[in-house]
Amino acid sequence: MTEVVSCAAGIGKSLEITLENGDEFARIARQVGQVDQKFGKKPKKKERQCPDCGATIYQADGCVICSNPEWGWSEC
């Protein structure tokens, strides 16, 4: 590490180091991107469906209820 005497000198030194090691930084960035693609995505939560009509069901007041108002299925 090199000490700098001003903010401008520090920025200049950072740019110099970045330009000298640009290929290495690009390689690391690609690797990080690959890891993000592989492990960063969370699986979508599977929606539960009414066993009778296939509509989405939800939980309320301790019961599982069909979202289809015409059907009215529930399980408590």
Secondary structure, DSSP 8 states (H G I E B T S, - for coil): ----SSHHHHHHHHHHHHHHTHHHHHHHHHHHHHHHHHHS--------B-TTT--BEEEETTEEEES-TTT--EE-
